[in-house]
Amino acid sequence: MEFLCEIVQALVALAALSLIVVVIIAHVTAGMVNLRRHEKEKYFLTASGEKELFPSLHDPSSRDLSVVVPAYNEELRMPVMMDEAMDYLEKRQKQNPSFTYEVIVVDDGSRDKTTEVALRYTRKYSADKVRVLTLVKNRGKGGAVRMGTMSSRGKLILMADADGATKFSDIEKLEAGLKDINRGPENLAISCGSRAHLEQESVAQRSVFRTFLMYGFHFLVWFLCVRGIRDTQCGFKLFTREAALKSFSSLHVERWAFDVELLFIAQCFKIPITEVAVNWTEIEGSKLVPFWSWLQMGLDLIFIRLRYITGAWKLQSPHKSD
Protein backbone atom coordinates (compact mmCIF):
# COMPACT_ATOMS: atom_id res chain seq x y z
CA MET A 1 0.00 0.00 0.00
CA GLU A 2 2.82 2.37 0.91
CA PHE A 3 4.51 1.55 -2.41
CA LEU A 4 1.31 2.44 -4.29
CA CYS A 5 1.07 5.77 -2.43
CA GLU A 6 4.67 6.56 -3.33
CA ILE A 7 3.94 5.87 -7.01
CA VAL A 8 0.88 8.17 -6.89
CA GLN A 9 2.89 10.91 -5.16
CA ALA A 10 5.66 10.55 -7.75
CA LEU A 11 3.15 10.81 -10.61
CA VAL A 12 1.56 13.90 -9.06
CA ALA A 13 4.97 15.50 -8.61
CA LEU A 14 5.90 14.62 -12.19
CA ALA A 15 2.64 16.12 -13.48
CA ALA A 16 3.22 19.30 -11.47
CA LEU A 17 6.79 19.55 -12.73
CA SER A 18 5.62 19.01 -16.31
CA LEU A 19 3.02 21.76 -15.93
CA ILE A 20 5.64 24.15 -14.59
CA VAL A 21 7.94 23.33 -17.51
CA VAL A 22 5.13 23.88 -20.03
CA VAL A 23 4.22 27.23 -18.42
CA ILE A 24 7.87 28.33 -18.52
CA ILE A 25 8.23 27.27 -22.17
CA ALA A 26 4.98 29.06 -23.09
CA HIS A 27 6.15 32.23 -21.35
CA VAL A 28 9.72 32.24 -22.67
CA THR A 29 8.76 31.46 -26.28
CA ALA A 30 5.92 33.99 -26.42
CA GLY A 31 6.38 36.32 -29.37
CA MET A 32 5.09 39.88 -29.36
CA VAL A 33 2.48 41.35 -31.68
CA ASN A 34 4.24 41.93 -35.01
CA LEU A 35 2.57 44.73 -36.98
CA ARG A 36 5.73 45.85 -38.76
CA ARG A 37 5.98 45.26 -42.49
CA HIS A 38 8.76 45.07 -45.01
CA GLU A 39 9.22 48.15 -47.19
CA LYS A 40 7.87 46.22 -50.21
CA GLU A 41 4.71 45.34 -48.27
CA LYS A 42 3.75 48.99 -47.86
CA TYR A 43 2.78 49.35 -51.51
CA PHE A 44 0.35 47.91 -54.06
CA LEU A 45 0.51 48.05 -57.85
CA THR A 46 -2.01 49.96 -59.93
CA ALA A 47 -3.40 48.64 -63.22
CA SER A 48 -0.61 50.50 -65.03
CA GLY A 49 2.09 49.01 -62.79
CA GLU A 50 2.77 52.08 -60.64
CA LYS A 51 3.36 51.73 -56.90
CA GLU A 52 1.01 53.38 -54.41
CA LEU A 53 1.02 53.35 -50.62
CA PHE A 54 -1.51 51.23 -48.76
CA PRO A 55 -3.77 53.15 -46.34
CA SER A 56 -4.08 52.20 -42.66
CA LEU A 57 -6.90 50.73 -40.62
CA HIS A 58 -6.31 53.67 -38.28
CA ASP A 59 -7.45 56.07 -41.01
CA PRO A 60 -11.16 56.93 -41.41
CA SER A 61 -13.08 54.54 -43.66
CA SER A 62 -13.63 55.50 -47.29
CA ARG A 63 -15.42 52.39 -48.59
CA ASP A 64 -18.51 50.52 -47.45
CA LEU A 65 -16.86 47.11 -47.59
CA SER A 66 -13.37 45.63 -47.66
CA VAL A 67 -12.91 41.95 -48.53
CA VAL A 68 -9.62 40.45 -47.30
CA VAL A 69 -8.58 37.25 -49.09
CA PRO A 70 -5.56 35.40 -47.64
CA ALA A 71 -3.92 33.30 -50.35
CA TYR A 72 -1.00 30.88 -50.20
CA ASN A 73 -0.23 28.99 -53.43
CA GLU A 74 -3.79 29.60 -54.66
CA GLU A 75 -3.24 30.26 -58.37
CA LEU A 76 -5.58 27.37 -59.28
CA ARG A 77 -8.39 27.72 -56.72
CA MET A 78 -8.55 31.49 -56.33
CA PRO A 79 -9.98 32.46 -59.77
CA VAL A 80 -13.26 30.62 -59.07
CA MET A 81 -13.69 32.47 -55.77
CA MET A 82 -12.66 35.83 -57.23
CA ASP A 83 -15.00 35.49 -60.21
CA GLU A 84 -17.91 34.73 -57.89
CA ALA A 85 -17.03 37.56 -55.49
CA MET A 86 -16.46 40.20 -58.17
CA ASP A 87 -19.65 39.21 -60.01
CA TYR A 88 -21.64 39.63 -56.80
CA LEU A 89 -19.98 42.92 -55.80
CA GLU A 90 -20.33 44.45 -59.27
CA LYS A 91 -24.02 43.51 -59.47
CA ARG A 92 -24.59 44.94 -56.01
CA GLN A 93 -22.93 48.20 -57.04
CA LYS A 94 -25.07 48.42 -60.17
CA GLN A 95 -28.21 47.93 -58.10
CA ASN A 96 -26.99 50.48 -55.55
CA PRO A 97 -24.50 52.97 -57.13
CA SER A 98 -23.68 54.45 -53.71
CA PHE A 99 -22.24 51.10 -52.57
CA THR A 100 -18.42 51.08 -52.62
CA TYR A 101 -16.05 48.18 -52.04
CA GLU A 102 -12.51 46.88 -52.35
CA VAL A 103 -10.96 43.42 -52.44
CA ILE A 104 -7.49 42.95 -50.96
CA VAL A 105 -5.76 39.72 -51.98
CA VAL A 106 -2.89 38.95 -49.60
CA ASP A 107 -0.30 36.67 -51.19
CA ASP A 108 1.27 35.00 -48.16
CA GLY A 109 4.71 34.39 -49.63
CA SER A 110 3.43 31.98 -52.31
CA ARG A 111 5.79 29.98 -54.49
CA ASP A 112 3.38 29.87 -57.42
CA LYS A 113 1.74 32.61 -59.52
CA THR A 114 -0.82 33.75 -56.93
CA THR A 115 0.22 37.40 -57.22
CA GLU A 116 0.17 37.34 -61.01
CA VAL A 117 -3.32 35.80 -61.04
CA ALA A 118 -4.59 38.38 -58.52
CA LEU A 119 -3.13 41.26 -60.52
CA ARG A 120 -5.26 40.24 -63.50
CA TYR A 121 -8.27 41.37 -61.47
CA THR A 122 -6.53 44.65 -60.68
CA ARG A 123 -6.06 45.27 -64.39
CA LYS A 124 -9.65 44.23 -65.14
CA TYR A 125 -11.43 46.15 -62.36
CA SER A 126 -8.82 48.81 -61.35
CA ALA A 127 -6.66 49.09 -58.23
CA ASP A 128 -9.43 51.06 -56.55
CA LYS A 129 -11.44 47.84 -56.42
CA VAL A 130 -8.80 45.09 -56.32
CA ARG A 131 -5.46 45.45 -54.59
CA VAL A 132 -2.74 42.86 -54.10
CA LEU A 133 -0.55 42.79 -51.00
CA THR A 134 2.40 40.46 -51.59
CA LEU A 135 4.17 39.43 -48.38
CA VAL A 136 7.92 39.03 -48.63
CA LYS A 137 7.83 35.81 -46.60
CA ASN A 138 5.14 33.42 -45.43
CA ARG A 139 3.52 34.55 -42.17
CA GLY A 140 0.64 32.09 -41.97
CA LYS A 141 -3.05 32.62 -42.61
CA GLY A 142 -3.55 34.73 -39.48
CA GLY A 143 -0.64 36.97 -40.35
CA ALA A 144 -1.92 37.40 -43.91
CA VAL A 145 -5.46 38.27 -42.76
CA ARG A 146 -4.12 40.78 -40.25
CA MET A 147 -1.84 42.49 -42.80
CA GLY A 148 -4.72 42.80 -45.25
CA THR A 149 -7.11 44.04 -42.59
CA MET A 150 -4.64 46.66 -41.38
CA SER A 151 -4.45 47.94 -45.01
CA SER A 152 -8.21 48.16 -45.60
CA ARG A 153 -10.56 51.11 -46.13
CA GLY A 154 -13.98 49.61 -45.40
CA LYS A 155 -16.60 50.44 -42.78
CA LEU A 156 -17.14 46.68 -42.71
CA ILE A 157 -14.32 44.17 -43.25
CA LEU A 158 -14.98 40.65 -44.50
CA MET A 159 -12.47 37.86 -44.16
CA ALA A 160 -13.02 35.31 -46.97
CA ASP A 161 -10.99 32.23 -47.90
CA ALA A 162 -9.48 31.99 -51.39
CA ASP A 163 -10.92 28.52 -52.00
CA GLY A 164 -14.47 29.84 -52.29
CA ALA A 165 -15.84 27.17 -49.93
CA THR A 166 -18.45 29.60 -48.63
CA LYS A 167 -21.06 31.02 -50.99
CA PHE A 168 -20.02 34.68 -51.30
CA SER A 169 -23.57 36.06 -51.39
CA ASP A 170 -23.94 34.76 -47.81
CA ILE A 171 -22.26 38.00 -46.80
CA GLU A 172 -25.84 39.31 -46.68
CA LYS A 173 -26.55 36.85 -43.86
CA LEU A 174 -23.53 38.16 -41.94
CA GLU A 175 -24.65 41.75 -42.51
CA ALA A 176 -28.12 40.88 -41.21
CA GLY A 177 -26.46 39.32 -38.16
CA LEU A 178 -24.54 42.56 -37.49
CA LYS A 179 -27.77 44.58 -37.66
CA ASP A 180 -29.27 42.41 -34.92
CA ILE A 181 -26.36 43.19 -32.55
CA ASN A 182 -26.34 46.10 -30.15
CA ARG A 183 -23.02 47.62 -31.24
CA GLY A 184 -22.97 50.30 -28.57
CA PRO A 185 -21.46 53.77 -28.97
CA GLU A 186 -18.10 52.32 -30.08
CA ASN A 187 -19.72 50.42 -33.02
CA LEU A 188 -18.10 47.12 -32.03
CA ALA A 189 -19.50 43.89 -33.52
CA ILE A 190 -18.41 40.67 -35.24
CA SER A 191 -20.56 38.33 -37.33
CA CYS A 192 -19.11 34.82 -37.78
CA GLY A 193 -20.09 32.46 -40.55
CA SER A 194 -20.78 29.01 -39.14
CA ARG A 195 -20.78 25.44 -40.43
CA ALA A 196 -22.06 24.00 -37.15
CA HIS A 197 -25.40 23.11 -38.75
CA LEU A 198 -23.48 20.81 -41.13
CA GLU A 199 -21.64 18.96 -38.35
CA GLN A 200 -23.71 15.76 -38.38
CA GLU A 201 -23.31 15.42 -42.14
CA SER A 202 -19.55 15.95 -41.92
CA VAL A 203 -19.22 13.42 -39.09
CA ALA A 204 -20.91 10.82 -41.27
CA GLN A 205 -18.32 11.40 -44.00
CA ARG A 206 -15.23 11.54 -41.77
CA SER A 207 -13.17 8.71 -40.32
CA VAL A 208 -13.54 7.95 -36.60
CA PHE A 209 -10.04 9.32 -35.99
CA ARG A 210 -10.72 12.67 -37.72
CA THR A 211 -14.03 12.96 -35.87
CA PHE A 212 -12.20 12.37 -32.57
CA LEU A 213 -9.68 15.10 -33.46
CA MET A 214 -12.50 17.51 -34.37
CA TYR A 215 -14.38 17.01 -31.11
CA GLY A 216 -11.15 17.16 -29.12
CA PHE A 217 -10.30 20.50 -30.73
CA HIS A 218 -13.82 21.84 -30.06
CA PHE A 219 -13.51 20.85 -26.39
CA LEU A 220 -10.15 22.59 -26.03
CA VAL A 221 -11.55 25.74 -27.67
CA TRP A 222 -14.51 25.74 -25.24
CA PHE A 223 -12.44 24.82 -22.18
CA LEU A 224 -9.48 27.14 -22.73
CA CYS A 225 -10.49 30.10 -24.85
CA VAL A 226 -13.88 30.78 -26.44
CA ARG A 227 -17.36 30.06 -25.10
CA GLY A 228 -20.62 30.37 -26.98
CA ILE A 229 -19.23 30.04 -30.54
CA ARG A 230 -19.72 26.57 -32.03
CA ASP A 231 -17.56 27.09 -35.14
CA THR A 232 -14.54 29.31 -34.56
CA GLN A 233 -12.66 28.15 -37.67
CA CYS A 234 -14.97 29.13 -40.54
CA GLY A 235 -13.01 31.50 -42.79
CA PHE A 236 -15.98 33.82 -43.40
CA LYS A 237 -16.17 36.55 -40.76
CA LEU A 238 -17.46 40.14 -40.90
CA PHE A 239 -16.13 42.89 -38.62
CA THR A 240 -17.06 46.49 -38.07
CA ARG A 241 -13.97 48.62 -38.68
CA GLU A 242 -13.77 49.46 -34.99
CA ALA A 243 -13.98 45.80 -33.93
CA ALA A 244 -11.31 44.80 -36.45
CA LEU A 245 -8.91 47.48 -35.21
CA LYS A 246 -9.40 46.52 -31.57
CA SER A 247 -9.08 42.76 -32.05
CA PHE A 248 -6.37 42.53 -34.73
CA SER A 249 -4.14 44.99 -32.84
CA SER A 250 -3.68 42.36 -30.11
CA LEU A 251 -3.42 39.26 -32.31
CA HIS A 252 -0.27 37.17 -31.76
CA VAL A 253 -1.01 33.82 -33.43
CA GLU A 254 -0.32 33.92 -37.16
CA ARG A 255 -1.05 30.31 -38.10
CA TRP A 256 -4.22 28.18 -38.15
CA ALA A 257 -5.41 28.83 -34.58
CA PHE A 258 -5.50 32.61 -35.08
CA ASP A 259 -9.33 32.59 -35.30
CA VAL A 260 -9.53 31.30 -31.74
CA GLU A 261 -7.23 33.97 -30.32
CA LEU A 262 -9.07 36.63 -32.34
CA LEU A 263 -12.43 35.64 -30.83
CA PHE A 264 -10.82 35.22 -27.39
CA ILE A 265 -9.55 38.81 -27.65
CA ALA A 266 -12.97 40.00 -28.79
CA GLN A 267 -14.67 38.34 -25.82
CA CYS A 268 -12.09 39.84 -23.44
CA PHE A 269 -12.96 43.27 -24.86
CA LYS A 270 -16.67 42.35 -24.58
CA ILE A 271 -17.17 42.86 -28.32
CA PRO A 272 -20.60 41.44 -29.27
CA ILE A 273 -20.32 38.35 -31.50
CA THR A 274 -23.06 36.59 -33.43
CA GLU A 275 -22.86 33.26 -35.27
CA VAL A 276 -24.70 32.84 -38.58
CA ALA A 277 -25.21 29.64 -40.58
CA VAL A 278 -23.70 29.83 -44.09
CA ASN A 279 -23.57 27.59 -47.16
CA TRP A 280 -20.28 25.72 -47.25
CA THR A 281 -18.76 23.16 -49.62
CA GLU A 282 -15.61 21.08 -49.15
CA ILE A 283 -13.03 22.20 -51.74
CA GLU A 284 -10.07 20.00 -52.66
CA GLY A 285 -6.57 21.35 -52.10
CA SER A 286 -6.71 22.26 -48.40
CA LYS A 287 -3.34 23.18 -46.85
CA LEU A 288 -4.34 21.49 -43.58
CA VAL A 289 -2.56 18.21 -42.85
CA PRO A 290 -5.19 16.32 -40.76
CA PHE A 291 -3.15 15.05 -37.81
CA TRP A 292 -0.24 17.50 -37.58
CA SER A 293 -2.35 20.62 -38.20
CA TRP A 294 -4.84 19.63 -35.51
CA LEU A 295 -1.96 18.84 -33.13
CA GLN A 296 -0.37 22.23 -33.81
CA MET A 297 -3.68 24.00 -33.26
CA GLY A 298 -4.23 22.10 -30.02
CA LEU A 299 -0.81 23.19 -28.73
CA ASP A 300 -1.55 26.75 -29.86
CA LEU A 301 -4.76 26.76 -27.80
CA ILE A 302 -2.91 25.66 -24.67
CA PHE A 303 -0.19 28.25 -25.24
CA ILE A 304 -2.74 31.02 -25.95
CA ARG A 305 -4.37 30.45 -22.58
CA LEU A 306 -1.12 30.07 -20.65
CA ARG A 307 0.50 33.14 -22.21
CA TYR A 308 -2.42 35.40 -21.29
CA ILE A 309 -2.66 33.91 -17.78
CA THR A 310 1.06 34.43 -17.10
CA GLY A 311 1.05 37.92 -18.60
CA ALA A 312 3.43 37.04 -21.44
CA TRP A 313 0.72 38.33 -23.77
CA LYS A 314 -1.45 41.33 -22.99
CA LEU A 315 -4.36 42.99 -24.73
CA GLN A 316 -3.03 45.93 -26.73
CA SER A 317 -4.45 49.37 -27.30
CA PRO A 318 -4.61 50.09 -31.05
CA HIS A 319 -1.68 52.20 -32.18
CA LYS A 320 -0.07 52.98 -35.51
CA SER A 321 2.99 50.98 -36.51
CA ASP A 322 5.53 51.02 -39.29
Secondary structure, 3 states (H helix, E strand, C coil): CHHHHHHHHHHHHHHHHHHHHHHHHHHHCCCCCCCCCCHHHHEEECCCCCEEECCCCCCCCCEEEEEEEEECCCCCCHHHHHHHHHHHHHHHHHHCCCCCEEEEEEECCCCCCHHHHHHHHHHHHCCCCEEEEECCCCCCHHHHHHHHHCCCCEEEEEEECCCCCECHHHHHHHHHHHHCCCCCCCCCCEEEEECHHHHHHHHHHCCHHHHHHHHHHHHHHHHHHCCCCCCCCCCEEEEEHHHHHHHHCCCCCCCCCHHHHHHHHHHHCCCCEEEEECCECCCCCCCCCHHHHHHHHHHHHHHHHHHHHCCCCCCCCCCCCC
